[in-house]
């Protein structure tokens, strides 16, 4: 059983910061990639940040404000979110893709940024 445990979401004012964490367990194969996606009401799920093959990619909308990091030994991924904007409000989902290209998702953690 693969489990992705997310934490760190909450309610903040614009300009504030949050740090999201995701701990992955139960993976029976190596991890191909880990990252964060988000989905706001009425909008499609979008990539926020992801590391794949040692390369980290960020959505244009978060570049310079969000920082992705990873604890490879413990399969933990972090997303430091600074200078938050109301448009960052969404459910943030941890994602893992294993070596078989199976996609796993966390339950999601709500991030709400008030103006």
C-alpha positions in Angstrom: 0.0 0.0 0.0 1.4 3.3 -1.1 0.6 6.2 1.2 1.4 9.9 0.7 0.9 11.9 3.8 0.6 15.6 3.3 0.7 18.4 5.9 1.3 22.1 6.2 -1.7 23.6 4.5 -3.8 26.3 6.1 -5.1 29.8 5.9 -2.8 32.7 5.5 -3.0 36.3 4.4 -1.5 37.4 1.1 2.2 37.8 1.4 2.5 35.1 4.0 4.3 31.8 3.8 3.5 28.1 4.2 5.6 25.0 4.0 4.0 21.8 2.7 5.4 18.4 3.4 4.7 15.0 1.9 6.0 11.8 3.2 5.8 8.8 0.9 5.7 5.2 2.1 5.0 1.8 0.8 6.6 2.2 -2.5 7.8 -1.1 -3.9 9.8 0.3 -6.7 12.1 3.3 -7.1 10.6 6.7 -7.4 10.7 8.2 -10.9 9.5 11.6 -9.8 7.9 13.5 -6.9 6.2 16.7 -6.9 3.2 18.9 -6.1 0.1 19.7 -8.1 -2.8 22.0 -7.2 -6.4 22.2 -8.1 -8.7 25.1 -7.4 -12.5 24.9 -7.7 -13.6 25.0 -11.3 -10.1 24.7 -12.6 -8.0 21.9 -13.9 -5.2 20.3 -11.8 -1.9 21.9 -12.6 1.7 21.2 -11.9 3.3 23.4 -9.3 6.7 21.8 -8.9 8.2 18.5 -9.7 11.6 16.9 -9.6 12.4 14.3 -12.3 15.8 13.0 -13.0 17.4 15.5 -10.7 15.8 18.4 -12.5 13.2 20.6 -10.8 10.5 22.3 -12.8 8.2 25.0 -11.5 5.1 26.5 -12.9 5.6 30.0 -14.3 3.1 31.3 -11.8 5.2 30.2 -8.8 8.7 30.6 -10.0 10.7 32.8 -7.6 8.2 32.4 -4.8 8.0 28.6 -4.2 10.9 26.4 -3.5 10.9 22.6 -3.9 13.1 20.4 -1.9 13.5 16.7 -1.3 14.8 14.4 1.4 15.7 11.5 -0.8 16.7 9.2 2.0 13.3 9.4 3.6 11.1 10.0 0.5 9.9 13.4 1.8 9.2 16.3 -0.5 8.7 19.9 0.7 7.2 22.9 -0.9 8.2 26.2 0.7 5.7 28.8 -0.4 6.5 32.5 0.1 4.8 35.7 -1.0 1.5 33.8 -1.3 -1.2 35.3 -3.4 -4.9 34.7 -3.4 -4.6 33.0 -6.7 -2.5 30.3 -5.0 -5.6 29.2 -3.2 -6.1 25.5 -4.0 -5.9 22.0 -2.8 -2.3 21.0 -3.1 -1.7 17.4 -3.9 1.5 15.4 -3.5 2.3 13.2 -6.4 4.7 10.3 -6.8 5.4 8.4 -10.0 7.2 5.1 -9.5 9.5 3.3 -11.9 6.6 1.6 -13.5 5.0 5.0 -14.2 2.2 4.4 -11.8 0.9 7.7 -10.5 0.1 8.0 -6.8 -1.6 10.9 -5.1 -2.0 12.2 -1.6 -5.3 13.2 -0.1 -4.6 16.9 -0.7 -4.1 19.7 1.7 -6.0 23.0 1.5 -4.1 26.2 1.1 -6.2 29.3 1.4 -4.7 32.8 0.9 -6.9 35.7 1.8 -6.5 39.2 0.3 
